Amino acid sequence: MGWIFLLAAGLVEIAMAAALKQSEDWSRLVPSVVGVLTALLSIYLLARALRYLPLGPAYAIWTGIGSVGVVLMGVLFFGEALSAARLACISMVIGGTVGLRLVNG
């Protein structure tokens, strides 16, 4: 159950970043409110996941899902560049989070 909460928390974190991007420096009300609410929901889901999972790996995986997801969202929806260096960095984030999961058992 913890993994489901953790995955949901990471996906909501990606939605939060998209809303904050759309808020245009807090000048647009609806995206700003959505950003705050999704941030709170993401933290709530992370807290639920932590009932079942150890803190260190869970937090690293949560931030990894958010980091990789936001980079990919930026490339796919906001016209950000995808270079070999960015792909290498994404690979390292994924490798690190998978490694933490495997080491933790």
C-alpha positions in Angstrom: 0.0 0.0 0.0 2.9 2.3 0.8 4.2 2.2 -2.8 0.8 3.2 -4.2 0.7 6.2 -1.9 4.3 7.1 -2.8 3.6 6.9 -6.6 0.5 9.0 -6.2 2.4 11.5 -4.1 5.1 11.8 -6.8 2.5 12.2 -9.6 0.7 14.9 -7.6 4.1 16.6 -7.1 4.4 16.8 -10.9 0.9 18.3 -11.2 1.9 20.9 -8.5 4.9 22.0 -10.5 2.7 22.4 -13.7 0.2 24.5 -11.7 2.9 26.7 -10.3 4.4 27.2 -13.8 0.9 28.2 -15.0 0.4 30.6 -12.0 2.8 33.1 -13.6 4.5 34.1 -10.4 1.3 33.8 -8.3 -0.5 36.3 -10.5 -3.2 33.9 -11.7 -5.5 32.8 -8.9 -6.7 29.3 -10.1 -3.3 27.8 -11.0 -1.9 29.3 -7.8 -4.6 27.7 -5.6 -4.2 24.4 -7.5 -0.5 24.6 -6.9 -0.9 25.0 -3.2 -3.6 22.3 -2.9 -1.6 19.8 -4.9 1.4 20.5 -2.8 -0.6 19.8 0.4 -2.0 16.6 -1.2 1.4 15.4 -2.3 2.8 15.9 1.3 -0.3 14.2 2.7 0.2 11.2 0.4 3.9 11.1 1.2 3.0 11.0 4.9 0.6 8.1 4.3 3.4 6.3 2.4 5.7 6.7 5.3 3.5 4.6 7.5 4.6 1.6 5.5 8.0 2.6 4.0 11.3 3.8 5.5 11.9 7.5 5.4 15.2 7.8 3.5 14.3 5.7 0.4 10.7 6.9 0.3 11.7 10.5 0.4 14.4 10.0 -2.3 11.9 8.1 -4.5 9.3 10.8 -4.0 11.7 13.6 -5.0 13.0 11.4 -7.9 9.5 10.9 -9.3 8.9 14.6 -9.1 12.3 15.6 -10.5 12.2 13.3 -13.5 8.6 13.9 -14.1 8.9 17.6 -14.1 11.9 17.5 -16.4 10.0 15.3 -18.9 6.9 17.5 -18.6 9.0 20.5 -19.4 10.3 18.9 -22.5 7.0 17.5 -23.7 4.7 20.5 -22.8 6.8 23.6 -22.3 9.3 23.3 -25.1 12.4 22.8 -22.9 15.4 21.3 -24.5 16.4 17.6 -24.1 20.1 17.2 -24.4 22.4 14.2 -23.9 23.6 15.8 -20.6 20.0 16.1 -19.4 19.3 12.5 -20.3 22.4 11.5 -18.4 21.3 13.4 -15.4 17.8 11.9 -15.5 19.4 8.4 -15.8 21.5 9.1 -12.7 18.4 10.2 -10.7 16.5 7.1 -11.8 19.6 4.9 -11.0 20.0 6.4 -7.6 16.4 6.0 -6.6 16.2 2.4 -7.9 19.5 1.8 -6.1 18.1 3.1 -2.8 15.1 0.8 -3.2 17.2 -2.2 -3.9 19.7 -1.6 -1.1 16.9 -1.1 1.3 15.3 -4.3 0.3 
